Amino acid sequence: LLYKDSLIAMYLYDETKIMECMQENNDQKTVVGLIYIDNYEEVFESTDEVKRALMAALIEKRINKYMQGVDALVKMLEKDKYMVLFKKKNLASLQANKFTLLDEARSINVGNKMPITLSFGIGLDADSIVGNYEFARAAIDLALGRGGDQVVIKDKEHLVYYGGKSVQVEKSTRVKARVKAHALKEIVEAKDEIIVMGHSISDVDAFGAAVGICRIAKTFGKKSSIVINEVTSTVKPFMDRFLNDNEYDKNMFLKNEQALEIMTPNTLLVVVDVNRKNYTECPELIDIAKNIIVLDHHRQTGDAIENTTLSYVEPYASSACEMIAEVLQYVSDGLKLRPVEADAMYAGIMIDTNNFLTKTGVRTFEAAAYLRRNGADIIRIRKALRTDMEEYRVRAEAIGKVELFLNNFAITECHAEQMKSPTIVGAQVANELLDISGVKASFVLTPFNNKIYISARSIDEVNVQLVMEKFGGGGHMTVAGAQMEGKTIEEVKSMLRVKVAEMVGNEEI
């Protein structure tokens, strides 16, 4: 072909066969899956002894039948654990039906008082089958850390979630708390100093949990301090009591710069009420700390803090203060909380459970009883948690602007910029909106520090965590949140409507 004294040559290759072979090679890759029964012990304890064998057989039959549909090899590892192997090309069909195995397991009923829930971790696209197995292990750990009843698919770069519609089942045994408490004791005794850190814009739960860790440090004669930059209106009354008490070091509370200065290789960093690095008060501390302990009750996500010496993340717990209250009872026989510490921890449980209305289990009340025995005073706490008139007006104004989206989703904006703790005011509004008949979930948008903070709440019908994960946030099934930067409040509200409508249409929530 001649073009302006130039010769242009074009070569055509038929790549169909090559592409087909590449596709076939990809389709034939082995995928490794791990299936765990989340609540095996609890379900079997609630079932008549004569029916337990039938239930075990039904569970095994459902799993085998479901996986045979994708030509999978199923092997029982333990009574409540299975490993499956199948070809990658068959994964698409499981994703298309959104892993109906989760629903099939919940439908098994032979007289059991609670439904059976499964967790499914899938690993693929590693360089070897062993690598896929490690991905599957990481995926199942994440599924369990997020509360179970869900599927997590992990490859080299991505994590995909399915399910997660059930409320987590509270574990009746405290064995794990005792084991973690003994491990914590050994680590604390070996360190020179302890620095405790919660999430940014700290609430009473993070503060109370940090105070509990400081009490453990004090019991073993170790110096401890709490990293807190911005003191919110709910935390201030409790913090002032420590500052005005001669029993406590005046340097008990540190800013980021001070904490970074005193951090040494033998300093223990304890992170409470958060398991995501970027949500902590000082992410830089995590980068330089050699020893990190994480104690949290939020569901885990893919960007959880790594390289921890000890991690105790339990989504069933109502609050971080509940977890620390349990740990305190096993750390040392001689440990005794002071009333000021018990007040802070009891208030943390109250705030995170919305006065014992949300995520409250048997162990929540046991923890509250322990704190009460150690001097927690309900009247004193109630007075400390009261709000001023201006804050009450802001909340009332936000409630007055509520839009009822799709008849069941309350959406509003809370302009509390002049308040000391705008995000906490937004969270309080979100809680109050659930008292309206017909509201399945509430979303409150609060502008603060050039960001839009979303507080999401539900009672039991909607998993707000799944919604907030679409916005880069997370939390629990009934309590979640997210932060949006570079967007106006109207843009975020519009995005929220689109996502909620889409997820309702796809039956994701």
C-alpha positions as CSV (number, residue, x, y, z in Angstrom):
1,L,0.0,0.0,0.0
2,L,1.6,3.3,-1.2
3,Y,0.8,6.5,0.7
4,K,2.7,9.7,-0.2
5,D,5.8,8.0,-1.3
6,S,5.7,5.7,1.8
7,L,5.2,2.0,1.9
8,I,2.9,0.7,4.7
9,A,2.8,-3.0,5.4
10,M,0.1,-4.6,7.6
11,Y,0.4,-8.1,9.0
12,L,-2.6,-9.9,10.4
13,Y,-2.3,-12.8,12.9
14,D,-5.1,-15.2,13.9
15,E,-4.7,-15.3,17.7
16,T,-7.9,-17.1,18.3
17,K,-6.2,-20.4,19.2
18,I,-3.6,-18.7,21.4
19,M,-6.3,-16.8,23.3
20,E,-8.5,-20.0,23.6
21,C,-5.5,-21.8,25.0
22,M,-4.7,-19.0,27.5
23,Q,-8.4,-19.0,28.6
24,E,-8.4,-22.7,28.9
25,N,-5.2,-22.6,31.0
26,N,-6.8,-19.9,33.3
27,D,-10.0,-21.9,33.6
28,Q,-8.2,-25.1,34.6
29,K,-6.4,-23.4,37.5
30,T,-7.2,-24.9,40.9
31,V,-9.1,-22.9,43.5
32,V,-8.8,-23.8,47.2
33,G,-11.7,-23.2,49.5
34,L,-12.2,-23.6,53.3
35,I,-15.7,-23.9,54.8
36,Y,-16.2,-23.4,58.5
37,I,-19.3,-23.8,60.5
38,D,-19.4,-20.6,62.6
39,N,-21.5,-21.7,65.5
40,Y,-21.2,-25.5,65.5
41,E,-20.9,-25.9,69.3
42,E,-23.7,-23.4,70.1
43,V,-26.1,-25.0,67.6
44,F,-25.5,-28.5,68.8
45,E,-25.8,-27.5,72.5
46,S,-29.3,-26.1,71.6
47,T,-30.4,-29.3,69.8
48,D,-31.8,-32.5,71.3
49,E,-29.1,-35.2,71.7
50,V,-31.0,-37.7,69.5
51,K,-31.2,-35.2,66.6
52,R,-27.5,-34.1,66.6
53,A,-26.3,-37.0,64.4
54,L,-29.1,-36.1,61.9
55,M,-28.1,-32.4,61.9
56,A,-24.4,-33.3,61.3
57,A,-25.4,-35.5,58.4
58,L,-27.6,-32.8,56.9
59,I,-24.9,-30.2,57.1
60,E,-22.4,-32.6,55.4
61,K,-25.0,-33.5,52.8
62,R,-25.8,-29.9,51.9
63,I,-22.1,-28.9,51.6
64,N,-21.3,-32.0,49.4
65,K,-24.3,-31.6,47.2
66,Y,-23.7,-27.9,46.7
67,M,-20.0,-28.3,45.8
68,Q,-20.7,-31.3,43.5
69,G,-22.6,-28.9,41.3
70,V,-19.2,-27.4,40.4
71,D,-17.3,-30.7,40.2
72,A,-15.5,-30.0,43.5
73,L,-13.5,-32.3,45.7
74,V,-14.8,-32.0,49.3
75,K,-12.8,-33.2,52.3
76,M,-13.8,-32.9,56.0
77,L,-10.9,-31.7,58.0
78,E,-12.7,-31.6,61.4
79,K,-16.3,-31.9,62.5
80,D,-16.9,-28.2,61.6
81,K,-14.3,-27.6,59.0
82,Y,-14.1,-28.6,55.3
83,M,-11.7,-28.1,52.5
84,V,-12.8,-27.9,48.8
85,L,-10.9,-28.0,45.5
86,F,-12.4,-27.0,42.2
87,K,-11.5,-25.4,38.8
88,K,-11.5,-21.7,38.5
89,K,-14.0,-21.7,35.6
90,N,-16.7,-23.0,38.0
91,L,-16.2,-20.1,40.5
92,A,-18.3,-17.8,38.2
93,S,-21.4,-20.0,38.7
94,L,-21.1,-19.8,42.5
95,Q,-20.7,-16.0,42.3
96,A,-23.7,-15.8,40.0
97,N,-26.0,-17.5,42.5
98,K,-24.4,-15.4,45.3
99,F,-23.3,-18.6,47.2
100,T,-26.8,-19.9,48.1
101,L,-25.0,-22.4,50.4
102,L,-25.2,-19.8,53.1
103,D,-29.0,-19.7,52.8
104,E,-29.2,-23.5,52.5
105,A,-27.3,-23.9,55.8
106,R,-29.5,-21.4,57.6
107,S,-32.6,-23.3,56.4
108,I,-31.6,-26.6,58.2
109,N,-33.9,-27.1,61.0
110,V,-34.3,-30.3,63.0
111,G,-35.3,-28.6,66.2
112,N,-32.3,-26.4,66.7
113,K,-33.0,-23.1,68.4
114,M,-30.6,-21.1,66.3
115,P,-29.8,-21.2,62.6
116,I,-26.6,-22.7,61.3
117,T,-24.2,-20.2,59.7
118,L,-21.2,-21.0,57.5
119,S,-18.1,-19.0,56.5
120,F,-16.4,-19.7,53.2
121,G,-12.9,-18.6,52.4
122,I,-11.6,-18.9,48.8
123,G,-8.1,-18.5,47.5
124,L,-7.0,-18.2,43.9
125,D,-4.5,-17.0,41.4
126,A,-1.4,-17.6,43.6
127,D,1.7,-19.1,42.1
128,S,1.0,-22.5,43.5
129,I,-1.7,-24.6,45.2
130,V,0.0,-24.0,48.5
131,G,-0.2,-20.3,47.8
132,N,-4.0,-20.6,47.1
133,Y,-4.4,-22.5,50.4
134,E,-2.7,-19.6,52.2
135,F,-5.0,-17.1,50.5
136,A,-8.0,-19.3,51.5
137,R,-6.7,-19.3,55.1
138,A,-6.4,-15.5,55.1
139,A,-9.9,-15.3,53.5
140,I,-11.6,-17.5,56.1
141,D,-9.9,-15.7,59.0
142,L,-11.2,-12.4,57.6
143,A,-14.7,-13.9,57.1
144,L,-14.7,-15.1,60.8
145,G,-13.3,-11.8,61.9
146,R,-16.1,-10.0,60.2
147,G,-18.7,-12.0,62.1
148,G,-19.1,-15.1,59.9
149,D,-22.1,-16.1,57.7
150,Q,-20.2,-14.8,54.6
151,V,-17.9,-15.6,51.7
152,V,-14.5,-13.9,51.2
153,I,-12.6,-14.4,47.9
154,K,-8.9,-13.5,47.9
155,D,-6.4,-13.3,45.1
156,K,-3.1,-11.5,44.8
157,E,-4.6,-8.1,44.8
158,H,-8.3,-8.1,45.6
159,L,-10.8,-9.1,48.3
160,V,-14.5,-9.7,47.4
161,Y,-17.2,-10.2,50.0
162,Y,-20.6,-12.0,49.8
163,G,-23.3,-12.4,52.5
164,G,-22.8,-11.2,56.0
165,K,-26.5,-10.7,56.6
166,S,-26.8,-12.5,60.0
167,V,-26.2,-10.9,63.4
168,Q,-23.1,-12.5,65.0
169,V,-23.7,-15.2,67.6
170,E,-22.3,-14.4,71.0
171,K,-19.8,-17.0,72.3
172,S,-20.9,-18.3,75.7
173,T,-17.4,-19.4,76.7
174,R,-14.7,-17.0,78.0
175,V,-11.8,-19.4,77.2
176,K,-10.5,-17.1,74.5
177,A,-10.6,-14.0,76.8
178,R,-8.6,-15.9,79.4
179,V,-6.0,-17.1,76.9
180,K,-5.6,-13.6,75.5
181,A,-5.4,-12.1,79.0
182,H,-2.5,-14.4,79.9
183,A,-0.7,-13.6,76.7
184,L,-1.2,-9.9,77.3
185,K,0.2,-10.2,80.8
186,E,3.4,-11.9,79.6
187,I,3.9,-9.3,76.9
188,V,3.3,-6.3,79.3
189,E,5.7,-7.8,81.9
190,A,8.5,-8.0,79.3
191,K,8.2,-4.3,78.1
192,D,9.6,-1.1,79.5
193,E,6.6,1.2,78.8
194,I,3.1,1.0,77.3
195,I,1.5,3.5,74.9
196,V,-2.2,3.0,74.3
197,M,-4.0,4.5,71.3
198,G,-7.6,4.4,70.0
199,H,-9.2,5.8,66.9
200,S,-9.1,9.4,65.8
201,I,-11.8,11.6,67.3
202,S,-11.8,9.3,70.2
203,D,-15.1,8.3,71.9
204,V,-15.8,7.1,75.4
205,D,-15.4,3.4,74.4
206,A,-11.9,4.0,73.0
207,F,-11.0,6.1,76.0
208,G,-12.4,3.7,78.6
209,A,-10.7,0.7,76.9
210,A,-7.4,2.7,77.0
211,V,-7.9,3.4,80.7
212,G,-8.4,-0.3,81.3
213,I,-5.1,-1.1,79.6
214,C,-3.3,1.6,81.7
215,R,-4.7,-0.2,84.8
216,I,-3.1,-3.4,83.7
217,A,0.2,-1.6,83.1
218,K,0.0,0.0,86.5
219,T,-0.7,-3.4,88.2
220,F,2.7,-4.7,86.8
221,G,4.6,-1.5,87.7
222,K,4.9,-0.3,84.1
223,K,4.6,3.4,83.0
224,S,1.7,3.9,80.6
225,S,0.2,6.8,78.6
226,I,-2.7,7.4,76.2
227,V,-2.4,9.1,72.8
228,I,-5.3,11.5,72.4
229,N,-5.2,14.6,70.3
230,E,-8.8,15.9,70.1
231,V,-10.8,15.7,73.3
232,T,-14.5,15.3,72.4
233,S,-17.3,16.7,74.6
234,T,-18.3,13.2,75.8
235,V,-14.7,12.2,76.7
236,K,-13.8,15.5,78.4
237,P,-15.7,15.0,81.7
238,F,-14.1,11.6,82.2
239,M,-10.6,12.9,81.2
240,D,-10.8,15.9,83.5
241,R,-11.3,13.5,86.5
242,F,-8.0,11.8,85.7
243,L,-6.2,15.2,85.2
244,N,-7.5,16.4,88.6
245,D,-6.6,13.2,90.4
246,N,-3.1,13.1,92.1
247,E,-3.0,9.3,91.7
248,Y,-2.3,9.7,88.0
249,D,0.7,11.1,86.2
250,K,0.1,14.5,84.6
251,N,1.8,13.1,81.5
252,M,-0.8,10.3,81.2
253,F,-2.3,11.9,78.0
254,L,0.0,12.6,75.1
255,K,-0.2,14.3,71.7
256,N,1.1,12.5,68.6
257,E,4.5,14.4,68.7
258,Q,5.1,13.4,72.3
259,A,4.2,9.8,71.7
260,L,6.6,9.5,68.7
261,E,9.4,11.0,70.8
262,I,9.1,8.5,73.7
263,M,8.6,5.4,71.4
264,T,11.5,2.9,71.8
265,P,12.2,-0.6,70.5
266,N,11.0,-2.0,73.8
267,T,7.9,0.1,74.1
268,L,4.6,-1.8,73.7
269,L,1.9,-0.1,71.5
270,V,-1.7,-1.2,72.4
271,V,-4.3,-0.3,69.8
272,V,-7.9,-0.4,71.2
273,D,-11.4,0.0,69.5
274,V,-10.0,0.1,66.0
275,N,-8.1,-2.4,63.7
276,R,-7.4,-0.2,60.7
277,K,-4.1,1.7,60.6
278,N,-5.4,4.9,59.0
279,Y,-8.2,5.3,61.5
280,T,-5.9,5.4,64.5
281,E,-4.9,8.6,66.4
282,C,-1.3,8.3,65.1
283,P,-0.7,5.9,62.2
284,E,3.0,6.8,62.3
285,L,3.3,5.1,65.6
286,I,2.3,1.8,64.0
287,D,5.1,2.2,61.4
288,I,7.9,2.5,64.1
289,A,6.5,0.2,66.8
290,K,8.2,-3.1,67.2
291,N,5.5,-4.6,69.4
292,I,1.8,-4.1,68.7
293,I,-1.3,-5.5,70.4
294,V,-4.7,-4.9,68.8
295,L,-7.9,-5.3,70.9
296,D,-11.1,-4.4,69.0
297,H,-14.7,-5.4,68.5
298,H,-15.2,-4.1,64.9
299,R,-15.4,-6.4,61.9
300,Q,-12.1,-6.7,60.1
301,T,-11.5,-5.5,56.6
302,G,-8.7,-6.0,54.1
303,D,-6.5,-3.2,55.5
304,A,-6.3,-4.4,59.1
305,I,-3.1,-3.6,61.1
306,E,-0.4,-6.2,60.3
307,N,2.6,-7.7,62.1
308,T,0.9,-7.7,65.5
309,T,2.4,-9.5,68.5
310,L,-1.1,-10.2,69.7
311,S,-4.5,-9.6,68.1
312,Y,-7.9,-10.0,69.9
313,V,-10.6,-8.9,67.5
314,E,-14.1,-10.2,68.4
315,P,-17.1,-8.8,66.5
316,Y,-19.6,-10.4,68.8
317,A,-18.6,-8.0,71.6
318,S,-20.7,-4.9,72.2
319,S,-17.7,-2.7,72.8
320,A,-14.0,-2.5,73.4
321,C,-14.7,-1.8,77.1
322,E,-16.6,-5.1,77.4
323,M,-13.6,-7.0,76.0
324,I,-11.1,-5.2,78.3
325,A,-13.4,-5.7,81.3
326,E,-13.3,-9.5,80.7
327,V,-9.5,-9.4,80.2
328,L,-9.0,-7.5,83.4
329,Q,-10.7,-10.3,85.4
330,Y,-8.0,-12.8,84.2
331,V,-4.8,-10.8,84.0
332,S,-4.1,-10.7,87.8
333,D,-5.8,-11.7,91.0
334,G,-4.6,-8.6,92.6
335,L,-6.0,-6.2,90.0
336,K,-8.6,-3.7,91.3
337,L,-10.1,-0.9,89.3
338,R,-10.6,2.5,90.9
339,P,-14.1,4.1,90.6
340,V,-12.9,6.7,88.1
341,E,-11.6,3.9,85.8
342,A,-14.7,1.8,86.2
343,D,-16.9,4.9,85.4
344,A,-15.0,5.5,82.1
345,M,-15.3,1.8,81.0
346,Y,-19.0,1.5,82.0
347,A,-19.7,4.7,80.1
348,G,-17.9,3.2,77.1
349,I,-20.3,0.2,77.1
350,M,-23.3,2.5,77.5
351,I,-22.3,4.6,74.5
352,D,-21.6,1.8,72.2
353,T,-24.7,-0.2,73.1
354,N,-26.9,2.9,73.0
355,N,-27.8,2.4,76.7
356,F,-27.8,-1.4,76.4
357,L,-30.2,-1.5,73.4
358,T,-27.8,-2.6,70.6
359,K,-25.5,-5.6,70.4
360,T,-26.1,-6.5,74.0
361,G,-25.4,-10.0,75.1
362,V,-25.1,-12.0,78.3
363,R,-21.4,-11.1,78.6
364,T,-22.1,-7.4,78.2
365,F,-24.2,-7.4,81.4
366,E,-21.6,-9.6,83.1
367,A,-18.9,-7.0,82.2
368,A,-21.2,-4.2,83.4
369,A,-21.7,-6.0,86.7
370,Y,-18.0,-6.4,87.2
371,L,-17.5,-2.7,86.6
372,R,-20.4,-1.9,89.0
373,R,-18.7,-4.0,91.7
374,N,-15.5,-2.0,91.1
375,G,-17.3,1.3,91.9
376,A,-18.9,2.5,88.7
377,D,-21.7,4.9,89.6
378,I,-24.6,5.2,87.2
379,I,-25.8,8.6,88.4
380,R,-22.3,10.1,88.1
381,I,-22.0,8.6,84.6
382,R,-25.4,9.9,83.5
383,K,-24.6,13.4,84.6
384,A,-21.2,13.3,82.7
385,L,-23.0,12.2,79.5
386,R,-25.6,15.0,79.5
387,T,-25.6,17.3,76.5
388,D,-26.0,21.1,76.5
389,M,-29.0,22.9,75.0
390,E,-27.3,24.0,71.8
391,E,-26.3,20.5,71.0
392,Y,-29.8,19.3,71.7
393,R,-31.1,22.0,69.2
394,V,-28.7,20.8,66.5
395,R,-29.9,17.2,66.9
396,A,-33.5,18.3,66.8
397,E,-32.9,20.3,63.6
398,A,-31.2,17.3,61.9
399,I,-34.2,15.1,62.8
400,G,-36.5,17.7,61.4
401,K,-34.8,17.5,58.0
402,V,-35.1,13.7,57.7
403,E,-35.9,12.2,54.2
404,L,-37.4,8.8,54.2
405,F,-35.8,7.1,51.2
406,L,-37.6,4.0,49.7
407,N,-40.0,4.3,52.8
408,N,-37.5,2.5,55.1
409,F,-34.2,4.4,55.0
410,A,-33.9,7.7,57.0
411,I,-31.3,10.1,55.5
412,T,-30.5,13.5,56.9
413,E,-27.6,15.9,57.4
414,C,-26.3,17.2,60.7
415,H,-24.7,20.6,60.7
416,A,-22.8,20.5,64.1
417,E,-19.6,22.4,63.0
418,Q,-19.9,24.7,66.0
419,M,-20.1,21.7,68.4
420,K,-16.9,20.3,70.0
421,S,-17.7,16.8,68.7
422,P,-19.8,17.0,65.5
423,T,-19.4,13.3,64.6
424,I,-20.7,12.1,67.9
425,V,-23.7,14.4,67.6
426,G,-24.3,12.8,64.1
427,A,-24.0,9.3,65.6
428,Q,-26.6,10.2,68.3
429,V,-29.0,11.5,65.7
430,A,-28.6,8.2,63.7
431,N,-29.4,6.2,66.9
432,E,-32.5,8.3,67.6
433,L,-33.9,7.9,64.1
434,L,-34.2,4.1,64.7
435,D,-37.0,4.9,67.2
436,I,-39.2,5.9,64.3
437,S,-41.6,3.2,63.3
438,G,-40.8,1.7,59.8
439,V,-37.2,2.9,59.7
440,K,-34.9,-0.1,58.9
441,A,-31.7,2.0,58.7
442,S,-30.6,5.5,59.3
443,F,-27.8,7.5,57.6
444,V,-26.6,10.8,59.0
445,L,-24.1,13.0,57.1
446,T,-22.0,15.3,59.2
447,P,-19.5,17.8,57.6
448,F,-16.4,18.3,59.7
449,N,-12.7,19.1,58.9
450,N,-13.3,19.2,55.1
451,K,-14.8,15.7,55.2
452,I,-18.3,14.3,55.2
453,Y,-18.7,11.7,58.0
454,I,-21.5,9.2,57.6
455,S,-23.0,7.5,60.6
456,A,-25.1,4.5,59.7
457,R,-27.3,2.5,62.1
458,S,-29.9,-0.3,61.9
459,I,-31.7,-2.6,64.3
460,D,-31.5,-6.0,62.6
461,E,-33.0,-6.0,59.1
462,V,-30.3,-4.2,57.2
463,N,-26.5,-4.7,57.2
464,V,-25.3,-1.1,57.2
465,Q,-21.7,-2.3,57.3
466,L,-22.0,-3.6,53.7
467,V,-23.3,-0.2,52.6
468,M,-20.5,1.7,54.4
469,E,-17.9,-0.5,52.8
470,K,-19.0,0.8,49.4
471,F,-17.8,4.2,50.7
472,G,-14.5,2.9,52.0
473,G,-15.7,2.6,55.6
474,G,-17.0,-0.3,57.7
475,G,-18.1,-1.3,61.2
476,H,-20.7,-3.8,62.3
477,M,-23.9,-5.1,60.8
478,T,-26.0,-2.6,62.9
479,V,-23.4,0.2,63.6
480,A,-21.1,1.4,60.8
481,G,-19.6,4.6,59.4
482,A,-17.4,6.1,56.6
483,Q,-15.6,9.3,55.7
484,M,-15.7,11.0,52.3
485,E,-13.2,13.6,51.2
486,G,-13.5,16.1,48.3
487,K,-17.3,15.8,48.0
488,T,-20.1,18.1,48.9
489,I,-22.8,16.9,51.3
490,E,-25.3,16.8,48.4
491,E,-23.0,14.7,46.3
492,V,-22.5,12.2,49.1
493,K,-26.3,12.1,49.7
494,S,-26.9,11.4,46.1
495,M,-24.3,8.7,46.0
496,L,-25.9,7.1,49.1
497,R,-29.3,7.0,47.5
498,V,-27.9,5.3,44.4
499,K,-25.9,2.7,46.4
500,V,-28.8,1.9,48.7
501,A,-31.3,1.6,45.8
502,E,-28.8,-0.6,43.9
503,M,-28.1,-2.9,46.9
504,V,-31.8,-3.2,47.7
505,G,-32.4,-4.1,44.1
506,N,-29.7,-6.8,44.2
507,E,-30.9,-8.1,47.6
508,E,-27.5,-7.4,49.1
509,I,-29.0,-5.8,52.2
